[in-house]
């Protein structure tokens, strides 16, 4: 029986394991090796490591955890997880099983790309969804915003902090009313309603939007509106509540509606930045250690 099982070896999971290891808790960290930011060349907004490859954080975190003899790492995929009478049980793809008194899901989310040719090819290489992560590197460039209606309008207005050369590509009728068109026009945002055929690039990076009528629109980068997030199947399997956006509503210390279960990182309710994920992992670890101390010293 472990004190804590952590599923997910990104910033949230590593940070939680570090704090719990320093509390001398018996921790099992399970990592599938498929992080959400795998296609991202550089991580931004993380104080002390801005601009570094995200894989560096994972490698350094694992090296640091090796110093704590109560922390063990399993590489692999969790096939199933259930609530047990004395905590939680996980089953791996290779049928390894383990139990824990508490559990942290730091599994992140899946981003579904628009069903347009070129999005998957240039994802992370000129095609982005987060202005806070990639807006600065594309500042003052002509930018495309891909998305329908209100969501596309909101992202286009948000991007005015980084560029004033913006085109909202709605890939069909925008559905926007006249006042919304006027607001976008006042902020220098063009609206392109013609259907999009595909994204094209040069030297492995996005360069233009090809419309179905054959016209080509050149841009420095493209930002797109994401749909509802797709959480790990374990979130629903364990009975977590979900918001309309597909994230888990969590409390002040990342606790969920399931007693003893915590969700930290992109799958929780806060801003989806690596530095925030690491902080959430630490907060969940702090709360879990406090709970275990209370249980053990009754």
Residue pairs with C-beta under 8 A, 6 or more apart in sequence:
1 26
1 86
1 87
1 99
1 100
1 101
2 26
2 27
2 28
2 98
2 99
2 100
2 101
3 20
3 25
3 26
3 27
3 100
3 101
3 102
3 288
3 292
4 16
4 20
4 25
4 26
4 27
4 28
4 100
4 101
4 102
4 103
4 104
4 285
4 288
5 27
5 28
5 30
5 88
5 90
5 98
5 99
5 100
5 102
5 103
5 104
6 13
6 16
6 17
6 27
6 28
6 29
6 30
6 103
6 104
6 106
7 13
7 30
7 78
7 81
7 90
7 103
7 104
7 105
7 106
7 107
7 232
7 234
8 30
8 31
8 32
8 104
8 105
8 106
8 107
8 108
8 265
9 29
9 30
9 31
9 32
9 33
9 35
9 58
9 61
9 62
9 73
9 106
10 35
10 36
10 37
10 58
10 106
10 108
10 265
10 274
10 277
11 46
11 57
11 61
11 265
11 274
11 275
11 277
11 278
11 281
12 104
12 106
12 264
12 265
12 266
12 277
12 278
12 280
12 281
12 284
13 29
13 31
13 104
13 106
13 264
13 265
13 281
14 29
14 57
14 58
14 61
14 62
14 65
14 278
14 281
15 61
15 277
15 278
15 279
15 280
15 281
15 282
15 285
16 104
16 106
16 264
16 281
16 282
16 284
16 285
17 27
17 29
17 65
17 71
17 281
17 285
18 61
18 64
18 65
18 68
18 282
18 285
19 281
19 282
19 285
19 286
19 289
20 27
20 71
20 285
20 288
20 289
21 27
21 65
21 68
21 70
21 71
22 68
23 285
23 289
24 70
25 70
25 288
25 289
25 292
26 70
27 68
27 70
27 71
27 72
28 72
28 73
28 74
28 98
28 100
29 65
29 71
29 72
29 73
29 74
30 73
30 74
30 75
30 76
30 78
30 90
30 92
31 73
31 74
31 75
31 76
32 75
32 76
32 77
32 78
33 75
35 54
35 58
35 108
36 108
36 109
36 110
36 111
36 266
37 43
37 54
37 274
38 54
39 123
39 124
39 125
40 54
40 124
40 133
41 53
41 124
41 125
42 51
42 52
42 53
42 54
43 49
43 50
43 51
43 52
43 53
43 54
43 57
43 274
44 50
44 51
44 132
44 133
44 134
44 136
44 137
45 132
45 133
45 273
45 274
45 275
46 52
46 57
46 273
46 274
46 275
46 278
47 275
49 56
49 57
54 274
57 274
62 73
65 71
65 73
74 92
74 96
76 92
76 93
76 94
76 96
77 92
77 93
78 90
78 91
78 92
78 93
78 234
79 91
79 92
79 93
80 90
80 91
80 237
81 88
81 89
81 90
81 91
81 103
81 234
81 237
81 238
82 88
82 89
82 237
82 238
83 238
83 239
83 258
83 261
84 99
86 99
86 101
87 99
87 100
87 101
87 102
87 103
87 260
88 99
88 100
88 101
88 102
88 103
88 238
88 260
88 261
89 97
89 98
89 99
89 100
90 97
90 98
90 99
90 100
90 103
91 97
101 260
101 292
101 295
102 260
102 261
102 262
102 288
102 291
102 292
103 238
103 260
103 261
103 262
104 254
104 261
104 262
104 263
104 264
104 281
104 284
104 285
104 288
105 232
105 234
105 235
105 238
105 240
105 248
105 261
105 262
105 263
105 264
105 267
106 263
106 264
106 265
106 267
106 277
106 281
107 231
107 232
107 234
107 235
107 265
107 267
108 232
108 265
108 266
108 267
109 229
109 230
109 231
109 232
109 246
109 247
109 266
109 267
109 272
110 229
110 230
110 231
111 129
111 226
111 229
111 230
112 226
112 227
112 230
113 119
113 120
113 123
113 224
114 146
114 224
116 146
116 171
116 196
116 197
116 198
116 199
117 197
117 198
117 199
118 127
118 198
118 199
118 200
118 201
118 206
119 127
119 199
119 224
121 199
121 201
122 199
122 201
122 204
122 205
122 206
122 222
125 201
125 204
125 205
125 206
126 201
126 205
126 206
126 207
126 220
126 221
126 222
127 199
127 206
127 221
127 222
127 224
128 134
128 138
128 221
128 222
128 223
128 224
129 223
129 224
129 225
129 226
130 272
131 155
131 158
131 159
131 161
131 162
131 223
132 271
132 273
133 273
134 221
134 223
135 159
135 161
135 162
135 223
136 162
138 162
138 163
138 220
138 221
139 162
139 163
140 162
140 163
140 164
140 165
141 163
141 165
141 219
141 220
141 221
142 163
142 165
142 166
142 167
142 218
142 219
142 220
143 159
143 162
143 163
143 165
143 166
143 167
143 219
143 220
143 221
143 222
143 223
144 166
144 167
144 169
144 209
144 217
144 219
144 221
144 222
144 223
145 152
145 155
145 156
145 159
145 166
145 167
145 168
145 169
145 189
145 222
145 223
145 224
145 225
146 152
146 169
146 171
146 196
146 209
146 222
146 223
146 224
146 225
147 155
147 168
147 169
147 170
147 224
147 225
148 170
148 171
148 172
148 174
148 175
148 225
149 170
149 174
149 175
149 176
150 176
150 180
151 225
152 168
152 169
152 170
152 174
152 225
153 168
153 176
153 180
153 183
153 184
155 223
155 224
155 225
156 166
156 168
156 184
156 189
157 183
157 184
157 187
157 189
159 166
159 223
160 166
160 187
160 188
160 189
164 188
165 188
166 188
166 189
166 190
167 189
167 190
167 191
167 192
167 217
167 219
168 174
168 184
168 189
168 190
168 191
168 192
169 192
169 196
169 209
169 217
170 191
170 192
170 193
171 195
171 196
172 193
172 195
173 193
174 181
174 191
174 193
176 184
176 191
181 191
184 190
184 191
192 211
192 217
194 211
194 212
194 213
194 215
195 211
195 212
195 213
196 209
196 210
196 211
196 212
197 210
197 211
197 212
198 210
199 206
199 208
199 209
199 210
199 222
200 206
200 207
200 208
200 209
200 210
200 216
201 207
201 208
206 219
206 221
206 222
207 218
207 219
208 216
208 217
208 218
208 219
209 216
209 217
209 219
209 222
210 216
211 217
228 244
228 245
228 246
229 245
229 246
229 247
229 266
229 267
230 246
231 242
231 246
231 247
231 248
231 267
232 267
235 242
235 248
235 263
235 267
236 242
238 258
238 261
239 257
239 258
240 248
240 256
240 257
240 258
240 261
240 263
241 248
241 249
241 256
241 257
242 248
242 249
243 249
243 269
247 266
247 267
247 268
247 269
248 256
248 263
248 267
248 268
248 269
249 256
249 257
249 269
250 256
250 262
250 263
250 264
250 268
250 269
252 283
253 262
253 283
253 284
253 286
253 287
254 262
254 263
254 264
254 268
254 280
254 283
254 284
254 287
255 261
255 262
255 284
255 287
256 262
256 263
260 291
262 284
262 287
262 288
264 277
264 280
264 281
264 283
264 284
265 277
265 280
265 281
266 272
266 277
268 280
270 276
270 280
